[in-house]
């Protein structure tokens, strides 16, 4: 009697799933922020006024990283090279470490300024600190610009507003003493200092800037420099000698 081979469709699907998982776990394959195989692996933490991004990428130095920001997207780009083998090198018995060119992008919430990020590297870890920024509205009324910024938990004495070379800088320091001894159970906002910087197109009269802080909202009145009035000069005919 002839024997018929029975093919289990479920086994075929299982084999396909296993092959797909093996492909996704390949360090050369990236699905972005949370996909298998995304290199380097990262952790993102809240650190008072900052977002702290820590990437595990040994065998590098800080100068080898190209860290760029576009909008609220932070991108880490570099290349990890293998150690140089000596002249008597034969070959590998096992290769598990990831090498080659890589790029990783992290989409940050709107309250963080990716272009103000600072990075340092040590012991195989790349640490990127990204400051938060207060939300603002900017308008115009008459001969002044108006700015409103949400800066909760900032007092008058901890607020700094400066204008230099048309660069407006707002800094607010937040006291974290009220949170000491508390363990987060559920949170929806970050606790930390505020920093925001703008380049103003209009020429602002720094001596007449007014600022007020009420119920966590900063209001700035930024008067424009008064333009010189047009003066008509009378031309008289020259008198004869």
SULWO-V780392 format. One record per residue. N is the residue number from 1. RES is the residue in one letter. PHI is phi in radians with two decimals (* if undefined). OMEGA is omega in radians with two decimals (none if undefined). D_FIRST is the distance of its C-alpha to the first C-alpha in whole Angstrom. Layout:
BEGIN
n & res & phi & omega & d_first
N & RES & PHI & OMEGA & D_FIRST
N & RES & PHI & OMEGA & D_FIRST
END
This chain:
BEGIN
n & res & phi & omega & d_first
1 & X & * & -3.14 & 0
2 & X & -1.27 & 3.10 & 4
3 & X & -1.72 & 3.11 & 7
4 & X & -1.74 & 3.13 & 10
5 & X & -1.48 & -3.13 & 13
6 & X & -1.74 & 3.14 & 15
7 & X & -1.77 & -3.14 & 19
8 & X & -1.48 & -3.14 & 22
9 & X & -1.07 & -3.14 & 25
10 & X & -1.13 & 3.11 & 27
11 & X & -1.11 & 3.12 & 26
12 & X & -1.15 & 3.12 & 27
13 & X & -1.14 & 3.14 & 30
14 & X & -1.10 & 3.12 & 31
15 & X & -1.11 & 3.11 & 31
16 & X & -1.14 & 3.12 & 33
17 & X & -1.10 & 3.14 & 36
18 & X & -1.13 & 3.12 & 36
19 & X & -1.17 & 3.12 & 36
20 & X & -1.14 & 3.11 & 39
21 & X & -1.10 & 3.11 & 41
22 & X & -1.12 & 3.12 & 41
23 & X & -1.19 & -3.10 & 42
24 & X & -1.16 & -3.14 & 45
25 & X & -1.44 & 3.10 & 46
26 & X & -1.19 & -3.12 & 47
27 & X & -1.03 & -3.14 & 50
28 & X & -1.39 & -3.09 & 51
29 & X & -1.88 & -3.09 & 49
30 & X & -2.24 & 3.05 & 52
31 & X & -1.94 & 3.08 & 52
32 & X & 1.72 & -2.93 & 55
33 & X & -1.04 & -3.00 & 57
34 & X & -2.12 & -3.09 & 54
35 & X & -1.36 & 3.03 & 51
36 & X & -1.02 & 3.01 & 49
37 & X & 1.45 & 3.12 & 50
38 & X & -1.11 & -3.07 & 54
39 & X & -2.20 & -0.03 & 56
40 & X & -1.41 & 3.06 & 58
41 & X & -1.17 & -3.06 & 58
42 & X & -2.28 & 2.93 & 61
43 & X & -2.19 & 3.12 & 62
44 & X & -2.13 & -3.10 & 65
45 & X & -2.19 & 2.91 & 68
46 & X & -1.55 & 3.14 & 71
47 & X & -2.35 & -3.09 & 74
48 & X & 0.91 & -3.08 & 77
49 & X & -1.51 & -3.02 & 78
50 & X & -2.08 & 2.82 & 75
51 & X & -1.76 & -3.14 & 71
52 & X & -1.93 & 3.10 & 70
53 & X & -1.84 & 3.13 & 67
54 & X & -2.09 & -3.14 & 66
55 & X & -1.94 & 3.12 & 63
56 & X & -1.59 & -3.08 & 62
57 & X & -2.56 & -3.09 & 62
58 & X & -1.26 & 3.06 & 63
59 & X & 1.36 & -3.10 & 64
60 & X & -2.19 & 2.92 & 66
61 & X & -2.42 & -2.98 & 70
62 & X & -1.04 & -3.10 & 72
63 & X & -1.16 & -3.10 & 73
64 & X & -1.43 & -3.12 & 69
65 & X & -1.61 & 2.97 & 69
66 & X & -1.93 & -3.10 & 69
67 & X & -1.91 & -3.07 & 70
68 & X & -2.24 & -3.14 & 71
69 & X & -2.31 & 3.03 & 71
70 & X & -2.42 & -3.04 & 71
71 & X & 1.13 & 3.11 & 72
72 & X & -1.85 & 3.14 & 70
73 & X & -1.87 & 3.11 & 67
74 & X & -1.86 & -3.08 & 68
75 & X & -2.12 & 3.08 & 66
76 & X & -1.92 & -3.11 & 65
77 & X & -2.33 & 3.09 & 64
78 & X & -2.96 & 3.08 & 64
79 & X & -2.49 & 3.09 & 62
80 & X & -1.76 & -3.09 & 61
81 & X & -1.83 & 3.11 & 61
82 & X & -1.25 & 3.06 & 60
83 & X & -1.11 & -3.13 & 62
84 & X & -1.27 & 3.10 & 63
85 & X & -1.46 & 3.13 & 61
86 & X & -1.32 & -3.10 & 63
87 & X & -1.18 & -3.13 & 63
88 & X & -1.70 & -3.11 & 61
89 & X & -1.16 & 3.14 & 58
90 & X & -1.84 & -3.14 & 55
91 & X & 2.88 & -3.11 & 53
92 & X & -1.60 & 2.94 & 51
93 & X & -1.64 & 3.12 & 49
94 & X & -2.68 & 3.10 & 48
95 & X & -2.31 & -3.12 & 50
96 & X & -2.18 & -3.08 & 50
97 & X & -1.40 & -3.12 & 53
98 & X & -1.55 & 3.10 & 54
99 & X & -2.41 & 3.10 & 56
100 & X & 1.97 & -3.14 & 57
101 & X & -1.30 & -3.14 & 59
102 & X & -2.52 & 3.09 & 59
103 & X & -2.58 & -3.10 & 60
104 & X & -2.39 & 3.14 & 60
105 & X & -2.02 & 3.14 & 62
106 & X & -2.15 & 3.09 & 63
107 & X & -1.53 & -3.10 & 65
108 & X & -1.72 & 3.05 & 68
109 & X & -1.05 & -3.03 & 69
110 & X & -1.13 & -3.08 & 72
111 & X & -1.37 & -3.13 & 75
112 & X & -1.93 & 3.13 & 74
113 & X & -1.72 & -3.08 & 76
114 & X & -1.11 & -3.10 & 73
115 & X & -1.32 & 3.08 & 76
116 & X & -1.80 & -3.07 & 78
117 & X & -1.16 & 3.06 & 75
118 & X & -2.16 & -3.06 & 76
119 & X & -2.20 & 2.96 & 74
120 & X & -2.53 & -3.04 & 74
121 & X & -2.38 & 3.10 & 71
122 & X & -2.98 & 3.10 & 71
123 & X & 0.95 & 3.08 & 69
124 & X & 1.43 & -3.14 & 66
125 & X & -2.07 & 3.02 & 66
126 & X & -1.70 & -3.10 & 68
127 & X & -2.01 & -3.11 & 70
128 & X & -2.07 & 3.13 & 71
129 & X & -1.84 & -3.09 & 74
130 & X & -2.06 & -3.11 & 74
131 & X & -1.33 & 3.06 & 77
132 & X & -1.51 & 3.14 & 77
133 & X & -2.41 & 3.10 & 79
134 & X & -1.27 & 3.08 & 81
135 & X & -1.39 & -3.05 & 81
136 & X & -2.31 & 2.92 & 84
137 & X & -2.15 & 3.11 & 85
138 & X & -2.24 & 3.13 & 88
139 & X & -2.38 & -3.11 & 90
140 & X & -2.40 & 3.12 & 93
141 & X & -2.45 & -3.13 & 97
142 & X & 1.06 & -3.12 & 100
143 & X & -1.76 & -3.11 & 101
144 & X & -2.35 & 2.92 & 98
145 & X & -1.66 & 3.13 & 94
146 & X & -2.07 & 3.13 & 93
147 & X & -2.33 & 3.03 & 90
148 & X & -2.14 & -3.13 & 89
149 & X & -2.33 & 3.06 & 86
150 & X & -1.39 & -3.12 & 84
151 & X & -2.38 & -3.11 & 85
152 & X & -1.09 & 3.08 & 85
153 & X & 1.17 & 3.05 & 86
154 & X & -1.91 & 3.11 & 89
155 & X & -1.72 & -3.13 & 92
156 & X & -0.99 & -3.06 & 95
157 & X & -1.26 & -3.12 & 96
158 & X & -1.81 & -3.10 & 92
159 & X & -1.91 & 3.11 & 92
160 & X & -2.29 & 3.08 & 93
161 & X & -2.22 & -3.13 & 94
162 & X & -2.27 & 3.07 & 95
163 & X & -2.33 & -3.13 & 95
164 & X & -2.50 & -3.13 & 96
165 & X & 0.93 & 3.13 & 95
166 & X & 1.11 & 3.04 & 94
167 & X & -1.78 & 3.12 & 91
168 & X & -1.63 & -3.11 & 91
169 & X & -2.10 & 3.11 & 89
170 & X & -2.10 & 3.11 & 89
171 & X & -2.30 & 3.10 & 88
172 & X & -2.34 & -3.13 & 88
173 & X & -1.66 & -3.11 & 87
174 & X & -1.94 & 3.06 & 86
175 & X & -1.47 & -3.13 & 86
176 & X & -1.77 & -3.07 & 83
177 & X & -1.09 & -3.12 & 85
178 & X & -1.19 & -3.13 & 85
179 & X & -1.70 & -3.12 & 81
180 & X & -1.14 & -3.13 & 82
181 & X & 1.49 & 3.13 & 80
182 & X & -1.67 & 3.08 & 78
183 & X & -1.95 & -3.11 & 74
184 & X & -1.03 & 3.00 & 72
185 & X & -1.94 & 3.08 & 70
186 & X & -2.69 & -3.11 & 69
187 & X & -2.32 & 3.11 & 71
188 & X & -2.31 & 3.10 & 71
189 & X & -2.46 & 3.13 & 74
190 & X & -1.58 & 3.12 & 75
191 & X & -1.89 & 3.12 & 78
192 & X & 2.98 & -3.10 & 80
193 & X & -1.24 & -3.13 & 83
194 & X & -2.02 & 3.10 & 83
195 & X & -2.60 & 3.08 & 84
196 & X & -2.62 & -3.10 & 84
197 & X & -2.42 & -3.12 & 86
198 & X & -2.33 & 2.96 & 86
199 & X & -1.76 & -3.09 & 88
200 & X & -1.60 & 3.11 & 91
201 & X & -1.36 & -3.13 & 92
202 & X & -1.42 & 3.06 & 95
203 & X & -1.45 & -3.05 & 98
204 & X & -1.79 & 3.09 & 98
205 & X & -1.43 & -3.05 & 102
206 & X & -1.06 & -3.11 & 101
207 & X & -1.23 & -3.09 & 104
208 & X & -1.98 & 3.10 & 104
209 & X & -1.18 & 3.09 & 100
210 & X & -2.10 & -3.12 & 100
211 & X & -2.34 & 3.05 & 97
212 & X & -2.46 & -3.13 & 96
213 & X & -2.22 & -3.08 & 94
214 & X & -2.51 & 3.09 & 93
215 & X & 0.94 & 3.08 & 90
216 & X & 1.41 & 3.13 & 88
217 & X & -2.09 & 3.07 & 89
218 & X & -1.58 & 3.07 & 91
219 & X & -2.09 & 3.12 & 93
220 & X & -2.04 & 2.99 & 94
221 & X & -1.91 & -3.02 & 97
222 & X & -2.04 & -3.11 & 97
223 & X & -1.20 & 3.06 & 100
224 & X & -1.37 & 3.07 & 100
225 & X & -1.14 & -3.14 & 103
226 & X & -1.20 & 3.11 & 106
227 & X & -1.31 & 3.14 & 106
228 & X & -1.12 & 3.14 & 110
229 & X & -1.24 & 3.11 & 112
230 & X & -1.25 & -3.13 & 113
231 & X & -2.03 & 3.13 & 116
232 & X & -1.51 & -3.12 & 118
233 & X & -1.76 & -3.13 & 121
234 & X & -1.35 & 3.10 & 124
235 & X & -1.77 & -3.12 & 125
236 & X & -1.86 & 3.11 & 129
237 & X & -1.19 & -3.12 & 131
238 & X & -1.18 & 3.12 & 133
239 & X & -1.41 & 3.13 & 136
240 & X & -1.24 & 3.14 & 139
241 & X & -1.34 & none & 141
END
